[in-house]
Amino acid sequence: MTVWTLKKDALYRIKLQHPWVYRDELKFAPELPYKGAPVELRSEAGDVLARGYGNLQSKLTFRVLSFGSHTGTPMSQEFVLYKLLNAWKTRKRLGFLGSFRLCFGEGDGLTGLVVDYYKLSSPSSTQLLAVQILTAGMENIFKAFPDLLRILIERAQKEGLTEMNWDQTAIIYRNDVRVREHEGLREEAPRFVQNLKDVDWTKSQALMNAWNWQETISLSCDLYQGQKTGLFLDQSYNIQAVLGFLSKFNQKKKLRVLDICCYVGHWSAQFSHWAKAQGIELEIDLLDISETALRYAEENAKSNGCSQVRTFKLDALKDWPLEEKSYDVVICDPPAFVKSVKDKDKGLSAYVRLNTESLKRVVPGGIFATCSCSGLVGRNDFDKAVQKGFLRSERQGQLLLRGGNAWDHPARLSFPEGQYLKMSTYLVDSF
């Protein structure tokens, strides 16, 4: 294992167990036999600080898999299996009944790896692991241990984490992300390494926890080429919080809902299921730039209980042909507008415009839930953008609740970068 030495002035952050080390924080970093090779990080005094893997081609040069000197071999198959099984057990303890993010990189101690677990309602007795490998080091691990996921499924079934076996499991690699280029890796087309007969993955029915966390709903989605790995799984807590609030606050028997940047309509599907349980008549308008996403979203809202659904194929940052002050609830959940530091000012301006136009559509006394999944936009910057939206739309707001990553997207205390998702819900013009 290659030994690298950390500069003294970078010691504090690694002692706080931040899992990243940048190139300019290293005092001594000899060449590696290959990118993503195992590295032991030491202090200038010679103390072992961490073990993980390195890549001198990347500005983010060292990634931690284990801290200290007593953690064995972190790039071994058993280490990775232990981490994945531990993450799976945690999700089950938290009450996930259907699909969830099984591994959230640094949050689960496996930097460079994302795994989403999908449980399908159709065909039944079918599960899918969608695997995204973001770093050279993690790619080396999966190449070295080609049976790793099969062993994971076998052990998970044995421990009662899933009722399905390996023959009922599909595996897809979703390495179709540009961030891999920073590691000297190619962006790849989605590919199955294990497929199941007669399954149309472009028309999958994924089970998700319902808003009440006591049952599941089914969402139609594309698990082959859809955005992310087919669904955005990170909003489950925020949806639960907003609908939990509305269960106590709402006194109307009919609600109009506007779902902006709806993608496949997870928010609207949950609203539909909730309204049906509450005996509330619901009208939903769906807005997205993708016609394909709108078809899924309309189907998901209707299949979960809402018969009055309209779709609008629009760029959310351009003019909307939607009546102002006409919706009881407006949900604003756009894609990340800030993907790099150079985009920050432009992205914040986009958040201001989108929130301004969204707020214009809320009835007085209505509810506005707004989100940002841009990791480079902090909570304070996002709040300022929303505040500008209130000012420009000439509305007033009372903050009711805040949200963030769902429970299957844990963020380490030492890794604030993992706390990327922000959600705020406001009561509009109520005073």
N, C-alpha and C positions, 0 to 999 in steps of 0.2 A: 504494500500500500504506500502510495506517495505521501510524503509529509510536506505540508505547507505551514508557513509561519505567519501569524496575524500581527499587524502593527499594534503597538501598545495603545494608541489612541482609539482603536476600534474594539478594544477588549470589553468595554462596558456593555455594548449592545449585545455581544455574543454571550456574555454572562447573564444577561436578561433573557437569553434563549430566543433571540431573533434568528430565524432559520436561513437568512441570506447573508452572504459576504460578497462585496463588490471587489473588482480587480484592484482598485487603488487603496483598498484596506489591507492588502497582503504585502508583507515585507519580503517574503521569500517564497516563490512559487515555481519550482522546477517544472520542466515539461512533463506532460503525461504520456503514457504509452498510447492512449487514444482518448478522444473527447468523451467526457462522462465517466472517466475511470475513478475508482475508489480513492478517496483522499482522507488523511487524518490531519486535522487542524490543531496546531499547537500555539501556545503563547511564546513570546520571546524568551521566557524563562524555561521553556521546555515542557510545560504542563499540557496534557491532552485536553483540548476544549470540546472537540466534537469530531464526529465521523460522518461522512457522506460522500458526495461525488463532485468533481470539478470539471470545468470546461473553459479553457483559456480563450476560446473563440467568443465567449459570451461576456458582456459587461458584468452580468450577475454571475460571478465566476465560481463560487462555492455554495452548495446547497446542503443543509444539514439534514441528516436522517436520525441521528442520535447525539445527545450531549454527554460529555464526560468520558471517562475511560473504561466504564464497566458495562458496556451495552453490546458486547459481542460483535457480530459481523452484520452491520445494517443493510448490506447489499445482498444478503442471502435470501433464499426462497422462504425459509422459515420465518425470518424477520418480517418480510412483506405479508406473508399469510397471517401472522399474528396480528399485525396492524389492521388488516382488512377484516378479519373476523371480529376483532374488538370493536371496530366501527360499526359493523353489522349488528352486533349485540346491542350497542348503544341505541341505534335507530329503533330496534324492536322494543327496547325498554321505554323509549319516548312515545310509543304508540303508533308507529307507522304501519298501516294495514295493507297498503298497496305499493306504489312506486315511490322511490326516494333516491337522493344522492347517497350512494354507499361510501364514496371516498371523496373528500374535498381537499385534496392536496395537503398543504401545510397544516390545515386544521385537524387533519387526522394523522399527522406525522409522516406523510408520504409525499413530500414535495415533488411536483412535476407530474402527478397522477390525478386524474378525475375519473370516477366510475359512477355511472348512473344505473340503478336497478329498476327495471320495469316489470311489473306483474300485469299480465294481460287478462282482460275479461273475455276476449275473443281473439284467437281460439283459447279456450280455457286450458288450464294446466300447462301454461307456457310462460316462460320468463326470459328476459333479455338483459345482458350486461352490455352497456355502451361504454367503451373504454377510450379515454383520450390521454395520450402520452405527449407531454409538452417539453420534455428535456432529454438530452442525450443520455444522461445517467439512468433515467427511468426506462428509456428504450433498451439500454443494455441489459437491464434486469429482466425485462420481458423476453428478450431474445435468448438470454442464458437459461431461462426456465420456462420452456414452451408449455408445460403442463400445469403451470401455476393456477390458472383460472379453473381448470378441471378439478384440481385438488381443493380449491376454495369451495366450489359448489358441493363436492362430496362431503367436506367437513361441515359446511353450513347445514346441509340436510341432516347429517348425523346429530348435530347439536340443536335441531329443531328450529333453525332460523328460516328455513324454507321447506315446503312439503314436496318440492319438485327436484328431480335428479338431473344429471348431466345431459341425458337424452332429451329432456324437456327444456333445455337451455340453449339459447342462441347467443353468440358473441359477435359484436360488431366493433371495429376500430373506427373512431371518429377523429382521425388526425387531420381533419380538413380545416385547420386554423393557422393563420399566418404567424402567430407568436412562435411557432416552432422554428421559424427562420432565424430567430435570434440565437438559437442553439446550433445553427448549422445543419438543421434538419429540413427535409422537404415537406411541404404541405401535400397531403395525400387525399385522394378520393375515398369516401367511406367504403369499407370492405368488411365482409363477413369472414370470420375465420371458423365459425360454426354456424350453419344455417339449419332451419327446420323446413320440412316439406310443406308445401301448400299454404304458406303464410305470406300474405301480402303486407310487407312491412311499411309500405307507403299509406296503408289504410289500417293502422293498428288501433286497438281499443285498450288504452292504458288505464289501469285502476289507480285512483288517487284517494287519499283521505278526504272525506267530505268536511265541510266547514265545521261541523259539530264534533269531529274527531272520533265519532262512534261508528261510522259506516263508511263505505266507499262510493265514489261516483266514477263513471267511465268517461274518458275523453278520447275522441278520435284524433289521431295525429300521424305524422310521417316519421317513423323511427329509423328510416333509412337515410333520408337526406334533409330532414327538417332542421330548422335553426337549433343551435346548441346540439343536443342529442335527441331532438324531437319535441321536447317540452322544456319550458322554464319551470324548474321544480322549486325555485327559491322563494315563492310568494305564499306558501301554505300558511305560515304563521300570520302574515299580514292580513290575508283573507279571513282567517279565523278571528282575528282581533276586530276587524271592521264589521263583520257580520255579527259577532258577539255583541258589539256595541249597538248595532241597529236592532237587534232582538229586544233590547231594553228601551231604546230611544224612539224608534219609529212608531207612529200611531196611525199612519195612513194604510188604507186597504188597497191602494193602487200606487205603484211607483214607476217612474220613468228613469231608466239608467242609460248613461252614455259611457261606453267602454272604448277609450282612445288608445291606439296602438295595441289592439286586442290580441294580436297573433292568433292562436287557435282558441282563444276565449276561455282561459282558465277562470278568470275573475267572473265572467258572465255565466259560465256553467255553474259555478258555486252559488252565485246570486239566484239563479233559476231554481236550484235544488232547495235553497233556503226559503225562497218566496213560496214555493209549493208547500213546504212544511208549515209555514206561518199562515197559510191561507190568504196570501197577498197576490193580487193581480199585477203582473210585471210586463212592462214594455222595455225592450232592450234595443238600442242602436249601437252598432259595431262599426268602428272606424279603423282602417288599416290601409297601408299602401299595397299590400299583397292580396290579389284576388284569391289565390290558393288558401292563404291564411283565413280569409273571410269565409270561405266555404266550410272549412273545419269549424270555425267559431260559431257560425250559424247552426250547423248540425249539433254542436255540443250544447248550445243554449237550449235548443228545441228538445233534444233527447233527455235533458235534465229538468224539463218541466215548463219552459217558457215558449208559448206559441206565437207571441207577437214580437218578431225579430226583424229588424231592418239592417242592411249593410251599406256602408259607404266606402268606396275605394278612393281614398284621398291621401295626399301627402299632408301629414299633420302639421307641418310647418308652413303650409300655404293656406289660402282662404277656405273657410268651411261654409257650405250652404245649410247651416243648422241654426235654428231659431235660438235667440238668446233667452236666458232665464227660463228655460223650459224643462230642465232635468232635475229630478229630486236627488239623484246621486250621479256624480261624475268621477270616473276612475281614469287616471292619467299614468300610464305605465310604459314609457317609451324605451326604446333600445338605448344603449350607452351613447351619448352624444360626445363624450370626451374619451378617446381611446389612446391619446398620447399627450404629453405635456404641451406640445405646440398647438394642440387643438382646444386648449382649455377655455380661452376667451370666447372663441366662436361657439363652443359647446354650451357655455353658460348663457350666452345670448339666446341660443336655441331653447334652453330651459325656460328662460324668461318669456319668450314668445309663446311657447306651448302652454305654459301655465296661465298666461294672460287670456288666451283664446278659450282655454278650458273653463276658467272661472266665469267668463261671460255667459256660459251656458247653464250655470247652476241657478236654481230658483232661490229666492230669499228664504233662508232657513234650511237650505239644502246641505248636502254633505259632499265634500271634495276630498278625494284620496289621491295624493300625488307621490310619485316614486322616482328614484334615480338609481340605476345600477352601474353608474360610472365610478369605478374605484378611485380615480384621480380627482373626483369632486368630493370634498369633505362635507360633513354635516353643516358646518357654518356657511360654506359657499352655496350649498343647495338651499338652505333656509333663506339666504339673501335673494336668490333667484326667484323663489316662490313669493317672497315679500314684494319684490318688484312686480310680479304678476298681479298681486292684489292691488297695488297702487295703480297700475296701468289699466286695469279693468274696472277701477273705481268700486271695488268691493272691500268688505271688512271680513276678517276671519278670526275665529277662536280655535286654537289648537286643542284637539281632543285627545289624540293619542299618537304615539310614534311607533314605528316598527323597523325591522331590519331583516337580516338573513334568517331563513327558517332554521329549525333545529337540526336539519340534516346538512346544514352548511355552517358547521361550527368554526369560530374564529379564535385562535389562540390569543390570550391576553398579551403576549409578547409580539404579536404580529397584527398590528392594526390594519395592515393592507387587506386582510381577510374580511374586514367589516365593510364590505363594498356597497351593500344594498341599504337604501334609505327609503322610508315611507312615512308620510305625515298625513293625518286626517284632520280636516277643519270643518267647523260649522260656519256657514257663509251668511253674512248680513243678518245675524240673529240678535243684534243689540243696536 
